[in-house]
Amino acid sequence: MRPHNPLSLDFLASKPEAAARVLQSLEAEQAARYLEAVPVRLLAPVLERAEVWPAARILDQLPLEQNGAVFPRLPYPTAAALLRLQQPARREALLGVLPGPLARALARALAYPDTTVGAWMDMSTPCFHPDLPARECLALLRKAPAPFGGDLVVVDQGHRVLGILPLDRLVREANGARVGDLMDSAAAPLPAEMSLDMAARRADWHRHGALPVRHGNGTYLGTLSRATLHGALARRRPGATEPLGDSLPAHLARAMASTLRGLLMFTASGRRLPPAG
């Protein structure tokens, strides 16, 4: 890299946290062009300090072999979180090039019986750290290529679930706030091993359309939406033939996602939403 480049090797090595903030503010393709020639020993600490969702999008753009070299240098919770956010085909290919012990551990973390929450969770739901400014969070979300639902998850540096942040609240109250200021910390995450029947009894469904799912050690795995839960339970009833994607809850979830994505685009235009109520 040229010496005047704001992402010089010296900058990446000496200030990985600041470099991560710069990288995640760029388009994924642009960030990947900067990083293709960066040594893995410098790249891994920077990606470790980035928000997981933009870091995963950057890794999507880098060669598979470079991914295979980066992942073993990351803390296991970070590697697992980044892997879950890869596209399924890319995830399988990456597991094929990772060192055997790491690949087997990560593969086991993705395997759950069909009757459990883990088998039905959405691993693509973004999660963010509590100290991220809400406006920066909105800027990252506007780069999403497709709707992702109405609830975000807030995690600590060890990827343990701290709370849920409804997207509509983020859009309305972003001025001067941080993600952690806006989250609901009262909703308890669902253990991935929990049965669907037990999950359906949780009172938190009255406040949220999706709940975070956690590993046995507390780390964030994904989310389970109310629509998916209802569909999964319906498929187990005798005579159930309705495909999940055409169920009424699924239609409602897609409508909600489209509406919230519209809110993001509205605020991106510089206009302000009216106060709630």
Number of C-alpha atoms within 10 A of each C-alpha: 13 8 10 7 10 13 21 15 20 13 16 19 16 11 14 21 18 15 23 22 17 14 23 22 15 15 14 20 15 12 22 21 13 14 22 14 12 17 13 17 12 18 22 20 21 21 27 22 17 22 21 23 21 27 22 21 22 22 22 19 17 17 11 17 11 17 18 17 17 21 24 15 16 16 13 15 18 19 19 22 22 25 24 20 24 19 15 11 8 14 17 14 13 18 17 13 14 20 13 11 9 16 18 13 12 20 15 10 15 15 11 14 12 12 16 19 29 28 18 21 21 20 22 17 22 21 27 25 22 20 13 17 17 23 18 15 20 19 14 18 19 15 14 14 7 11 17 20 22 23 26 24 27 27 19 17 14 14 21 18 25 25 24 26 23 20 21 16 14 23 21 15 18 19 11 9 15 20 26 22 18 20 22 17 15 10 18 18 27 25 21 30 17 14 17 20 13 11 21 15 9 13 11 16 15 8 11 17 18 27 26 29 27 23 18 11 8 17 22 29 31 30 29 25 24 20 20 22 21 17 22 20 14 17 14 11 9 7 8 11 10 12 12 18 13 10 16 14 18 20 14 12 21 18 13 17 19 17 16 21 21 13 16 19 14 14 15 14 8 8 9 11 12 7 7 7 3
